Amino acid sequence: MSIRKVNLQFTPYDEQQAVLESPARFRVVAAGRRSGKTIMAAVETVRRAVNAGESWRGYWVGAEHHHAQTAYELIDNALPDRLVGRRNRSPPRTIELTTGARIEFHTAGGGALVSVGLDWAVCDEAAKDFPERSWTQELRPALSDRDGEAMFISTPDGREWFFDRHQRGQSPDYPAWASWQWSAYRNPHVADSEIDDARGDLPDRIFRQEYEAAFLDETGGVFEGLDTRLFTGEYELPVSPEDAADPVSVGVDLARHEDFRVIVAVDATGRVVAFDRERGESWPAIQSAVERIATEYGGFVSVDASRDNKLVADLEAAGLRIEPVKFTSSRKQELIENLVATVEAGDLTAPEIPILKTELQVFEYDITRAGNVRYAAPEGHHDDTVDALALAVDGMGQAAGAATATVAFDGDDDTEGSGLDDLARETARRRTGGNPWK
């Protein structure tokens, strides 16, 4: 990559190139130590500064003092004196180009970072001791004046606000954001043996976080190992109804306010065979979507009935086998823990569905003052797909029970059939602790 008028030698490797070429307004990079993320951000900062007009303003904000100092020295050494009009080597460090463009280097957490509009900002080691308010209350508003852009670079450190922004970059719900994640092993300029030596000197958890750029969490995270436990299916959605193993369970989370309507269908082998997600639909459109998928797969439908609404009754009147589920705190806990157990056991399979993966990854728990577990998506995210999947998995027991009753009493007008059918459903409903397909 060439930088006009600047003698900065830099040949990006594939991951860096993808970041530098991205048109996203907000770019989030979670990369391991020695992966070259700082020089990558410095190259982008210099490129923008030397190609900008006199009013251009950019900030480099480090989590700690030495982050800003390192970035200042890197960029200052890269810029030839003929392009530098003035520099200030003492905090707040500043480089002003002969064109009038200006780069300032600051430390996060000091308060009142910005009082003018910005065109560009780098948040360096944003997952470390970098307060979220430095972004939300200081840098982000300053970028609004000029439609400015930002880059976040860091090794992970738990699942705090940097993790949230990284997940936004993986979600189609945030088109202005893009994110990447790679380990130090991807840097061709550092020998693998050097990284292997570090592995021998560090506890496994620290190595995974600092060098492999893994987002680890001791508290709050619910689903783990999704790539090896759940998203292992090599097939496309939707699966043909003829290829889905009966009985099929359909989970439906209904849209409310800003939420999404989500329908997930799981067949008897534990495969997700259909996934449908929309927002802003009318009630007739939602009903039509549920009826279409349930009819195609002959599915048993577990539907969110937390609030009284006509849709559930209409679906029953349309002839669908409906199991209304009210999301009380205890019922949601049961649904989620059943889903967790099913995923951990490897009894559920899906091709990679980006929004489902994102929602499962950010889904968290906390402990209430009363000592109860509470599951929910963090602020700014949705859990509609998680709820729909949990309903589908929970409904597998009812689907199996209903199918058994239907086979046993098909064509039998004996009124005892309905009672036995209810008994089969109730028995299946209680089987939430183990594999619902056994």
Long-range contacts (C-beta under 8 A, 24 or more apart in sequence): 1-43, 3-43, 3-46, 3-47, 3-50, 4-47, 4-50, 4-51, 5-50, 5-80, 5-83, 6-46, 6-47, 6-50, 6-78, 6-79, 6-80, 6-83, 7-78, 7-80, 8-42, 8-43, 8-46, 8-78, 10-39, 10-43, 12-40, 12-43, 13-186, 13-187, 13-188, 13-189, 14-186, 15-180, 15-182, 15-186, 16-40, 18-180, 19-151, 19-180, 20-44, 22-178, 24-169, 24-176, 24-177, 24-178, 25-149, 25-150, 25-176, 25-177, 26-149, 26-150, 26-151, 26-152, 26-165, 26-168, 26-169, 26-176, 26-177, 26-178, 27-149, 27-150, 27-151, 27-152, 27-169, 27-177, 27-178, 27-179, 27-180, 28-151, 28-152, 28-162, 28-165, 28-166, 28-168, 28-169, 28-177, 28-178, 28-179, 28-180, 29-151, 29-152, 29-153, 29-154, 29-179, 29-180, 29-181, 30-127, 30-154, 30-155, 30-156, 30-162, 30-166, 30-179, 30-180, 30-181, 30-182, 30-213, 30-215, 31-153, 31-155, 31-180, 31-181, 31-182, 31-183, 31-184, 31-186, 31-213, 32-155, 32-182, 32-183, 32-184, 32-185, 32-210, 32-211, 32-212, 32-213, 33-155, 33-184, 33-198, 33-210, 33-211, 34-184, 34-187, 34-190, 34-194, 34-195, 34-211, 35-182, 35-183, 35-184, 35-186, 35-187, 35-213, 36-187, 36-189, 37-153, 37-154, 38-70, 38-71, 38-74, 38-124, 38-153, 39-74, 40-153, 41-71, 41-122, 41-124, 41-151, 41-153, 42-71, 42-74, 42-75, 42-78, 44-151, 45-75, 45-103, 45-120, 45-122, 46-75, 46-78, 46-79, 48-119, 48-120, 49-97, 49-101, 49-103, 49-120, 50-79, 50-83, 50-97, 50-99, 50-101, 52-99, 52-101, 52-119, 53-99, 53-100, 53-101, 54-99, 54-100, 54-101, 55-100, 56-99, 56-100, 56-101, 56-102, 56-119, 56-120, 57-101, 57-102, 57-104, 57-116, 57-117, 57-118, 57-119, 57-120, 58-101, 58-102, 58-103, 58-104, 58-118, 58-119, 58-120, 58-121, 58-122, 59-103, 59-104, 59-105, 59-106, 59-113, 59-114, 59-118, 59-120, 59-121, 59-122, 59-139, 59-142, 60-103, 60-104, 60-105, 60-106, 60-121, 60-122, 60-124, 61-105, 61-106, 61-107, 61-108, 61-113, 61-121, 61-122, 61-123, 61-124, 61-130, 61-134, 61-139, 62-105, 62-106, 62-107, 62-108, 62-124, 62-125, 62-130, 63-107, 63-108, 63-124, 63-125, 63-126, 63-128, 63-129, 63-130, 63-154, 64-107, 64-125, 64-128, 64-129, 65-91, 65-107, 67-107, 67-124, 67-125, 68-93, 68-105, 68-106, 68-107, 68-124, 69-93, 69-105, 71-105, 71-122, 71-124, 72-105, 75-103, 108-134, 109-134, 111-138, 112-138, 113-138, 113-139, 113-142, 114-138, 114-139, 114-141, 114-142, 115-142, 116-142, 116-145, 117-142, 117-143, 117-144, 117-145, 117-146, 117-148, 118-142, 118-143, 118-145, 118-146, 118-148, 119-143, 119-146, 119-148, 119-149, 120-148, 120-149, 120-150, 121-148, 121-149, 121-150, 121-151, 122-150, 122-151, 122-152, 122-153, 123-150, 123-151, 123-152, 123-153, 123-154, 124-153, 124-154, 125-153, 125-154, 125-155, 126-152, 126-153, 126-154, 126-161, 126-162, 126-165, 127-154, 127-155, 127-156, 127-157, 127-158, 127-160, 127-162, 127-163, 128-154, 128-155, 128-157, 130-154, 130-162, 132-160, 132-161, 135-161, 155-209, 155-210, 155-213, 156-209, 156-213, 156-214, 156-215, 156-216, 157-209, 158-215, 158-216, 158-217, 158-218, 159-215, 159-217, 159-220, 159-221, 159-362, 159-364, 163-215, 163-362, 164-362, 164-378, 164-380, 164-381, 166-215, 167-358, 167-361, 167-362, 167-381, 168-380, 170-354, 170-357, 170-358, 171-354, 171-355, 171-358, 171-381, 172-354, 172-355, 173-355, 173-382, 181-213, 182-213, 183-211, 183-212, 183-213, 184-211, 184-212, 184-213, 185-211, 185-212, 215-361, 220-364, 220-365, 220-366, 221-363, 221-364, 222-336, 222-340, 222-360, 222-363, 222-364, 222-365, 222-375, 223-340, 223-343, 223-360, 223-361, 223-363, 225-344, 226-343, 226-357, 226-360, 226-361, 229-343, 229-344, 229-346, 229-348, 230-343, 230-348, 230-349, 230-350, 230-360, 231-350, 231-351, 231-352, 231-353, 231-357, 232-349, 233-271, 233-272, 233-349, 233-350, 233-351, 234-351, 235-271, 235-351, 236-351, 237-272, 237-273, 237-274, 237-275, 237-351, 237-353, 238-265, 238-273, 238-274, 238-275, 239-267, 239-271, 239-273, 239-274, 241-296, 241-297, 241-298, 243-273, 244-271, 244-273, 244-297, 245-269, 245-271, 246-298, 246-403, 247-298, 247-299, 247-300, 247-396, 247-399, 247-400, 247-402, 247-403, 248-273, 248-297, 248-298, 248-299, 248-300, 248-399, 249-299, 249-300, 249-302, 249-392, 249-393, 249-395, 249-396, 249-398, 249-399, 250-274, 250-290, 250-293, 250-294, 250-297, 250-299, 250-300, 250-301, 250-302, 250-392, 250-395, 251-301, 251-302, 251-303, 251-387, 251-388, 251-389, 251-390, 251-391, 251-392, 251-393, 251-394, 251-395, 252-290, 252-301, 252-302, 252-303, 252-304, 252-388, 252-391, 253-304, 253-384, 253-385, 253-387, 253-388, 253-391, 254-286, 254-303, 254-304, 254-309, 254-311, 255-279, 255-280, 255-281, 255-286, 255-384, 256-307, 259-382, 259-384, 260-382, 260-384, 260-385, 261-286, 261-289, 261-384, 262-384, 262-385, 262-387, 262-388, 263-289, 263-290, 263-293, 263-388, 264-385, 264-388, 264-389, 264-391, 264-392, 265-293, 265-297, 265-299, 265-392, 266-348, 266-389, 266-392, 266-393, 266-396, 267-297, 268-396, 268-399, 268-400, 268-437, 269-349, 269-437, 270-342, 270-347, 270-348, 270-349, 270-437, 271-349, 271-350, 272-348, 272-349, 272-350, 272-351, 272-353, 272-389, 272-392, 273-297, 275-350, 275-353, 275-356, 275-385, 277-355, 277-384, 277-385, 283-309, 283-310, 283-311, 286-311, 287-311, 287-314, 287-315, 287-318, 290-315, 290-320, 291-315, 291-318, 291-320, 294-320, 294-321, 295-320, 299-399, 300-395, 300-398, 300-399, 300-402, 300-403, 301-395, 302-391, 302-392, 302-394, 302-395, 302-398, 303-391, 304-387, 304-391, 321-402, 323-395, 323-398, 323-425, 325-391, 325-394, 327-387, 329-372, 329-374, 332-375, 332-387, 333-372, 333-373, 333-374, 333-375, 334-394, 334-432, 335-387, 335-390, 335-391, 335-394, 336-375, 336-386, 336-390, 337-432, 338-390, 338-393, 338-394, 338-432, 338-433, 338-436, 339-386, 339-389, 339-390, 339-393, 339-394, 341-433, 341-434, 342-393, 342-435, 342-436, 345-435, 347-435, 347-436, 347-437, 348-393, 353-385, 355-385, 356-385, 356-386, 356-389, 359-383, 359-384, 359-385, 359-386, 360-385, 360-386, 393-436, 394-432, 394-436, 396-436, 396-437, 397-428, 397-429, 397-430, 397-431, 397-432, 397-436, 398-425, 398-428, 398-429, 400-428, 400-436, 400-437, 401-425, 401-427, 401-428, 401-429
